């Protein structure tokens, strides 16, 4: 009888959520889900070193090494898990479906920070019963080597739906580097990535995401983050390669006293691309703190930089900084910062600046022996890195590699 009631409840939930399959997102351009399909193609490897040379080469573009020396690895190809492994004690890495079978309590985390009824992308992910990575660090465990996760689309016109969960237990520490990319030859696809992250009391999570899509790929991440007392979250988002459109606006809820969240975004909008990116932070407990910093460049595409800080408790601090460079007359930049205070004794500030590279700066560097392209590259490098701390070294190398290409294209 209890099982019948459970099935009836699941059916009722699915019917309710299915009504959101036509619900457009609050931000971002329209994407017709009917143009994409769930592919059957998949791969499976026991070790990352078993991957073919083409995939290994592609992974390096998003900061992922296939040499097998990482503290943990997760690879998803299209909509199926290809590999998962953990080399460190106190670190659990498995698929979300495996984790739900193993832990009954995971239902208290699954679809709790991101609503499946938020828009048609979350609804589709729910209806597909999407799989993804489950990464958990046990209490008091400090993971010394970064965990690598890779979400790869390998089929043309594919729809990849992913649902990830990260749990950093009390007093634990974790660094995750996630790379999202398309296989060689895949030009058109849609990625929907739902991620729910939990940082428990005095936990620490550094999460870095690098995108390397083809220029006709649509990307719709949906992320929710909960940080408890004394917890710290640093979120780095890097998108330097072309994509048709990206719309992302993760929400972080700082629920415990002294919780902190840092959001750093570095992005380049190539011709004909639209990047609608931002972050929302809810300061729901006293002495919570957040800083949202974005540095974006357009070399012909459109950039919309959003930022929202909502102060719901006293003695909180928030700073929002949106800076954009226009390096091509066909490009556009728009900054939309927003601050809300619903309590006394809050300190929240924002600044936004959009402009171009000053000619006198280029000319000055040229007098020091640099040619024009070298001078421009140096200025772009300084712009992208200024004010952004905590970027992993592996990402800095990737940023340096793209800077010259960006300067040459301007």
Secondary structure, 3 states (H helix, E strand, C coil): CHHHHHHHHHHHHHHHHHCCCCCCCCCCCCCCHHHCECCCCCCCCCCHHHCCHHHHHHHHCCCCCCCCCCCEEEEEECCEEEEEEECCCCEEEEEHHHHHHHCHHHHHCCCCCCCCCCCHHHHHHHHCCCCCEEEEECCCCECCCCEEEEEEECCCCEEEEEEEEEEECCCCEEEEEEEEEECCCCCEEEEEEEEEEEECCCCEEEEEEEEECCCEEEEEEEEEEEECCCCEEEEEEEECCCCCEEEEEEEEEECCCCCEEEEEEEEEECCCCEEEEEEEEEECCCCCEEEEEEEEEECCCEEEEEEEEEECCCCEEEEEEEEEEECCCCCEEEEEEEEEECCCCEEEEEEEEEECCCHHHHHHHHHCCCCHHHHHHHHHHHHHHCCCCCCCHHHHHHHHHHHHHHHHHC
